């Protein structure tokens, strides 16, 4: 047990969960040190012998039970998300709904994606049967984020479980209660399973660092690019493979033929929903000069009436991580100092844990507000001469996570020119809600993919098996017994098989 009902703890051994809007203490958890981390991994390793040996159908039953339990406890979970993360109750429910979609998809599709299959052995190995099979990795360590504490880590958790792995999950220190709730729901839904199939660890960075070095078979991390690089370096010491879902500075391209009202509505929401604390949220916009004035005016009009808060009328909640507030303020000030103009809000929009929407136009492309992840309810809008310039500026970023394109006729054409992992056409963030589509980025936005078939394959290891069915006299190619006659025959056959392409 880790929560407040344990024996009294020394303050240095505890993590306190607080409401970001009020500072109220919600719960206290024991911090798991290196010894506790290794014990949790060992427990998962023992449970993996049972979980990994189940059929896909049996694992599907247990995973879907977990989803049903989360539905049963949805009101309680959404209240906890609202209290510990800060987002409105409706947004909390939408996050849970998306997580449930992925749980169901992973459970229902694991067998189809990972089932054993025969592949062609080729002309010269025709006496062999070739089998491709997928095995669980064993134990997967997962370090989750605080901004979408159910949906985002679930992209690793549900898919790792469906692929036959046990999971050791360290939620963010800013969403510890939520992470424990989700894992407890799995255990409650499946009391017959051994302890260790899905367990949580509580703590700060040191606990996560211990998990990286604990001997897990893969480490999945969601967070900043800077921390992702440190995790990758630490994992390299033991050649532990990593899946990194890191930062983004996602752009929206608004072409001359775009539906301006629809584009403005999407940008306004994508930039400020969840207080802008979305890795694939809208942070930059490149709009064609011919429609720029209309577009900027519409974005401003929409966001003028959008306000943060913790009451039922709030559009979004407080900043969850206090240190991020200073980053948002610094980015706004830097943008204005470098020639940008605030058409809505400004430094004065930063009001304690709440930040009002900020719209910045024609900000210098070298400023932090354009180059670095702001992770707040702000957006930069730059007027461009056309699609070519918009694509060039979009691709100049060191990040490459998500993107969006608004165009009535050129949407797909523009999308295919973007050097990113995901693109929405005439929408924002829609790819993240489609379970069959993989999610992830390029460059400093990370390595690997969650969701969809690639998400299941991330947590599996391919096993290639070549089975000799019969021998062919004189054709023992992988043997010292092969003859000169065989080699002469091969030299005649190869040109017919491989040498006739023009």
FENJO-V302713 format. One record per backbone hydrogen bond with DSSP energy under -0.5 kcal/mol. CO is the residue of the C=O (numbers start at 1). NH is the residue of the N-H. E is the energy in kcal/mol with one decimal. If there is no record, write none. Layout:
# FENJO-V302713
co=CO nh=NH e=E
co=CO nh=NH e=E
This chain:
# FENJO-V302713
co=2 nh=30 e=-1.8
co=3 nh=6 e=-1.9
co=10 nh=13 e=-2.0
co=11 nh=14 e=-1.5
co=13 nh=31 e=-3.3
co=15 nh=17 e=-0.6
co=15 nh=29 e=-2.9
co=17 nh=26 e=-3.6
co=17 nh=27 e=-1.2
co=18 nh=20 e=-0.6
co=19 nh=23 e=-3.4
co=24 nh=19 e=-2.5
co=27 nh=17 e=-2.9
co=29 nh=15 e=-2.7
co=31 nh=33 e=-0.6
co=33 nh=37 e=-2.4
co=34 nh=38 e=-2.4
co=35 nh=39 e=-1.9
co=36 nh=40 e=-2.2
co=37 nh=41 e=-2.2
co=38 nh=42 e=-2.3
co=39 nh=43 e=-2.2
co=40 nh=44 e=-2.3
co=41 nh=45 e=-2.4
co=42 nh=46 e=-1.9
co=43 nh=47 e=-2.2
co=44 nh=48 e=-2.0
co=45 nh=49 e=-0.6
co=46 nh=49 e=-0.9
co=47 nh=50 e=-1.1
co=47 nh=51 e=-2.6
co=48 nh=52 e=-2.3
co=50 nh=54 e=-0.6
co=51 nh=54 e=-1.1
co=55 nh=59 e=-2.4
co=56 nh=60 e=-2.6
co=57 nh=61 e=-1.8
co=58 nh=62 e=-1.6
co=59 nh=63 e=-2.6
co=60 nh=64 e=-2.6
co=61 nh=65 e=-1.7
co=62 nh=66 e=-1.6
co=63 nh=67 e=-1.9
co=64 nh=68 e=-2.2
co=65 nh=69 e=-2.3
co=66 nh=70 e=-2.2
co=67 nh=71 e=-1.9
co=68 nh=72 e=-2.5
co=69 nh=73 e=-1.9
co=71 nh=74 e=-1.6
co=73 nh=77 e=-2.6
co=74 nh=78 e=-2.9
co=75 nh=79 e=-2.0
co=76 nh=80 e=-1.8
co=77 nh=81 e=-2.6
co=78 nh=82 e=-2.5
co=79 nh=83 e=-2.2
co=80 nh=84 e=-3.2
co=81 nh=85 e=-2.4
co=81 nh=86 e=-1.3
co=81 nh=87 e=-0.5
co=88 nh=92 e=-2.3
co=89 nh=93 e=-2.3
co=90 nh=94 e=-2.3
co=91 nh=95 e=-2.2
co=92 nh=96 e=-2.1
co=93 nh=97 e=-2.7
co=94 nh=98 e=-2.2
co=95 nh=99 e=-2.1
co=96 nh=100 e=-2.6
co=97 nh=101 e=-1.9
co=98 nh=102 e=-1.8
co=99 nh=103 e=-2.4
co=100 nh=104 e=-2.4
co=101 nh=105 e=-2.2
co=102 nh=106 e=-2.7
co=103 nh=107 e=-2.2
co=104 nh=108 e=-2.5
co=105 nh=109 e=-2.0
co=106 nh=110 e=-1.3
co=109 nh=113 e=-2.3
co=110 nh=114 e=-2.7
co=111 nh=115 e=-1.4
co=114 nh=134 e=-0.6
co=117 nh=132 e=-3.1
co=119 nh=130 e=-0.7
co=122 nh=125 e=-0.8
co=123 nh=126 e=-0.8
co=125 nh=128 e=-1.9
co=127 nh=469 e=-2.8
co=127 nh=470 e=-1.1
co=129 nh=131 e=-0.5
co=129 nh=467 e=-3.2
co=130 nh=119 e=-2.3
co=131 nh=133 e=-0.5
co=131 nh=465 e=-2.7
co=132 nh=117 e=-2.2
co=133 nh=463 e=-3.6
co=135 nh=461 e=-2.7
co=138 nh=166 e=-2.5
co=139 nh=141 e=-0.5
co=139 nh=217 e=-2.8
co=139 nh=218 e=-0.9
co=140 nh=168 e=-2.5
co=141 nh=220 e=-3.0
co=142 nh=144 e=-0.6
co=142 nh=170 e=-3.3
co=143 nh=222 e=-1.8
co=145 nh=172 e=-0.5
co=146 nh=149 e=-0.6
co=148 nh=152 e=-1.5
co=148 nh=153 e=-0.6
co=150 nh=154 e=-1.2
co=151 nh=155 e=-0.8
co=152 nh=155 e=-1.4
co=153 nh=156 e=-1.7
co=153 nh=157 e=-2.9
co=154 nh=158 e=-1.9
co=154 nh=159 e=-0.7
co=155 nh=451 e=-0.8
co=156 nh=160 e=-2.5
co=157 nh=161 e=-2.6
co=158 nh=162 e=-2.4
co=159 nh=163 e=-1.5
co=160 nh=165 e=-2.4
co=161 nh=164 e=-1.8
co=166 nh=140 e=-2.8
co=167 nh=169 e=-0.5
co=167 nh=199 e=-2.5
co=168 nh=142 e=-2.6
co=169 nh=171 e=-0.7
co=169 nh=201 e=-2.5
co=170 nh=144 e=-2.2
co=172 nh=175 e=-1.7
co=175 nh=179 e=-2.1
co=176 nh=180 e=-2.3
co=177 nh=181 e=-2.1
co=178 nh=182 e=-2.2
co=179 nh=183 e=-1.9
co=180 nh=184 e=-2.5
co=181 nh=185 e=-2.0
co=182 nh=186 e=-1.3
co=183 nh=187 e=-1.8
co=184 nh=188 e=-2.6
co=185 nh=189 e=-2.0
co=186 nh=190 e=-1.1
co=188 nh=191 e=-0.5
co=190 nh=193 e=-1.7
co=194 nh=197 e=-1.1
co=197 nh=167 e=-2.8
co=199 nh=169 e=-3.1
co=201 nh=171 e=-0.6
co=202 nh=32 e=-3.2
co=204 nh=207 e=-0.6
co=204 nh=208 e=-1.6
co=205 nh=209 e=-2.8
co=206 nh=210 e=-2.0
co=207 nh=211 e=-1.8
co=208 nh=212 e=-1.9
co=209 nh=213 e=-1.3
co=211 nh=214 e=-1.3
co=211 nh=216 e=-0.5
co=217 nh=241 e=-0.5
co=218 nh=141 e=-2.8
co=219 nh=243 e=-2.4
co=220 nh=143 e=-2.8
co=221 nh=245 e=-3.0
co=224 nh=228 e=-2.2
co=225 nh=229 e=-2.1
co=226 nh=230 e=-1.4
co=227 nh=231 e=-2.4
co=228 nh=232 e=-2.4
co=229 nh=233 e=-2.2
co=230 nh=234 e=-2.4
co=231 nh=235 e=-2.8
co=232 nh=236 e=-1.6
co=233 nh=237 e=-0.6
co=234 nh=237 e=-1.0
co=235 nh=238 e=-1.2
co=235 nh=240 e=-2.4
co=236 nh=239 e=-0.8
co=239 nh=241 e=-0.6
co=241 nh=219 e=-2.2
co=243 nh=221 e=-2.9
co=243 nh=245 e=-0.6
co=244 nh=246 e=-0.7
co=244 nh=447 e=-1.5
co=245 nh=223 e=-2.0
co=250 nh=283 e=-2.3
co=250 nh=284 e=-2.2
co=251 nh=404 e=-1.7
co=252 nh=254 e=-0.6
co=252 nh=286 e=-2.9
co=253 nh=255 e=-0.7
co=253 nh=406 e=-3.1
co=254 nh=288 e=-2.4
co=255 nh=258 e=-1.8
co=257 nh=408 e=-0.7
co=258 nh=260 e=-1.1
co=259 nh=263 e=-2.6
co=260 nh=264 e=-2.8
co=261 nh=265 e=-2.3
co=262 nh=266 e=-2.2
co=263 nh=267 e=-2.5
co=264 nh=268 e=-2.6
co=265 nh=269 e=-2.0
co=266 nh=270 e=-3.3
co=267 nh=271 e=-2.1
co=268 nh=272 e=-1.0
co=269 nh=272 e=-0.5
co=269 nh=273 e=-2.9
co=270 nh=282 e=-1.5
co=272 nh=275 e=-1.3
co=273 nh=276 e=-1.6
co=274 nh=277 e=-2.1
co=276 nh=278 e=-1.7
co=278 nh=281 e=-2.0
co=281 nh=283 e=-0.5
co=283 nh=380 e=-1.9
co=284 nh=252 e=-1.7
co=285 nh=287 e=-0.5
co=285 nh=382 e=-2.8
co=286 nh=254 e=-2.8
co=287 nh=384 e=-2.5
co=288 nh=291 e=-1.7
co=288 nh=292 e=-0.7
co=289 nh=292 e=-0.6
co=291 nh=295 e=-2.4
co=292 nh=296 e=-3.0
co=293 nh=297 e=-2.2
co=294 nh=298 e=-1.8
co=295 nh=299 e=-2.5
co=296 nh=300 e=-2.5
co=297 nh=301 e=-2.3
co=298 nh=302 e=-2.3
co=299 nh=303 e=-2.5
co=300 nh=304 e=-1.6
co=301 nh=305 e=-0.6
co=302 nh=305 e=-0.9
co=303 nh=306 e=-1.1
co=305 nh=307 e=-0.6
co=306 nh=357 e=-0.5
co=307 nh=315 e=-2.7
co=307 nh=316 e=-0.8
co=311 nh=314 e=-1.4
co=316 nh=309 e=-2.0
co=320 nh=322 e=-0.7
co=321 nh=324 e=-1.8
co=321 nh=325 e=-0.5
co=322 nh=325 e=-1.4
co=322 nh=326 e=-0.6
co=323 nh=327 e=-0.9
co=324 nh=328 e=-2.2
co=325 nh=329 e=-2.2
co=326 nh=330 e=-2.4
co=327 nh=331 e=-2.4
co=328 nh=332 e=-2.1
co=329 nh=333 e=-2.4
co=330 nh=334 e=-2.6
co=331 nh=335 e=-2.1
co=332 nh=336 e=-1.9
co=333 nh=337 e=-2.1
co=334 nh=338 e=-1.2
co=335 nh=340 e=-2.4
co=336 nh=339 e=-1.0
co=338 nh=364 e=-0.7
co=341 nh=343 e=-0.7
co=341 nh=361 e=-3.0
co=344 nh=359 e=-2.2
co=346 nh=349 e=-2.3
co=347 nh=350 e=-1.6
co=349 nh=351 e=-0.9
co=349 nh=356 e=-2.3
co=351 nh=354 e=-1.9
co=353 nh=319 e=-3.5
co=354 nh=351 e=-2.9
co=358 nh=360 e=-0.5
co=358 nh=379 e=-1.6
co=359 nh=343 e=-2.0
co=359 nh=344 e=-1.3
co=360 nh=381 e=-2.8
co=361 nh=341 e=-1.9
co=364 nh=367 e=-1.8
co=367 nh=370 e=-1.5
co=367 nh=371 e=-2.4
co=368 nh=372 e=-2.2
co=376 nh=378 e=-2.4
co=377 nh=358 e=-1.8
co=379 nh=360 e=-2.8
co=380 nh=285 e=-1.9
co=381 nh=362 e=-2.5
co=382 nh=287 e=-2.3
co=384 nh=289 e=-2.1
co=386 nh=390 e=-1.9
co=387 nh=391 e=-2.9
co=388 nh=392 e=-2.2
co=389 nh=393 e=-2.5
co=390 nh=394 e=-2.3
co=391 nh=395 e=-2.3
co=392 nh=396 e=-0.7
co=393 nh=396 e=-0.5
co=394 nh=397 e=-0.9
co=398 nh=444 e=-2.1
co=400 nh=421 e=-0.8
co=400 nh=442 e=-1.8
co=401 nh=421 e=-1.5
co=401 nh=422 e=-1.8
co=402 nh=251 e=-0.6
co=403 nh=424 e=-1.9
co=404 nh=253 e=-2.5
co=405 nh=407 e=-0.6
co=405 nh=426 e=-3.7
co=406 nh=255 e=-2.5
co=410 nh=414 e=-2.7
co=411 nh=415 e=-2.5
co=412 nh=416 e=-2.0
co=414 nh=417 e=-1.7
co=415 nh=418 e=-1.6
co=418 nh=420 e=-1.4
co=424 nh=405 e=-2.3
co=424 nh=426 e=-0.6
co=429 nh=432 e=-1.1
co=430 nh=433 e=-1.3
co=431 nh=434 e=-0.9
co=433 nh=435 e=-0.8
co=434 nh=437 e=-1.9
co=435 nh=452 e=-1.6
co=436 nh=453 e=-0.5
co=439 nh=450 e=-2.4
co=442 nh=445 e=-2.1
co=443 nh=446 e=-1.6
co=445 nh=246 e=-2.3
co=447 nh=244 e=-2.0
co=450 nh=439 e=-3.3
co=451 nh=455 e=-1.7
co=452 nh=456 e=-1.4
co=453 nh=457 e=-2.4
co=454 nh=458 e=-1.7
co=455 nh=459 e=-0.6
co=456 nh=459 e=-1.0
co=457 nh=460 e=-1.6
co=459 nh=137 e=-0.9
co=461 nh=135 e=-2.5
co=462 nh=464 e=-0.5
co=463 nh=133 e=-2.4
co=465 nh=131 e=-3.2
co=465 nh=467 e=-0.6
co=466 nh=468 e=-0.6
co=467 nh=129 e=-3.0
co=467 nh=469 e=-0.5
co=471 nh=473 e=-0.5
co=472 nh=475 e=-2.7
co=475 nh=477 e=-2.1
co=476 nh=479 e=-0.6
co=477 nh=479 e=-0.8
co=479 nh=482 e=-1.1
co=483 nh=487 e=-1.8
co=484 nh=488 e=-2.4
co=485 nh=489 e=-2.1
co=486 nh=490 e=-2.3
co=487 nh=491 e=-2.1
co=488 nh=492 e=-1.0
co=489 nh=492 e=-0.6
co=489 nh=493 e=-2.1
co=490 nh=494 e=-2.9
co=491 nh=495 e=-0.5
co=492 nh=496 e=-0.6
co=493 nh=496 e=-0.9
co=493 nh=497 e=-1.7
co=494 nh=498 e=-3.2
co=494 nh=499 e=-0.6
co=495 nh=499 e=-1.4
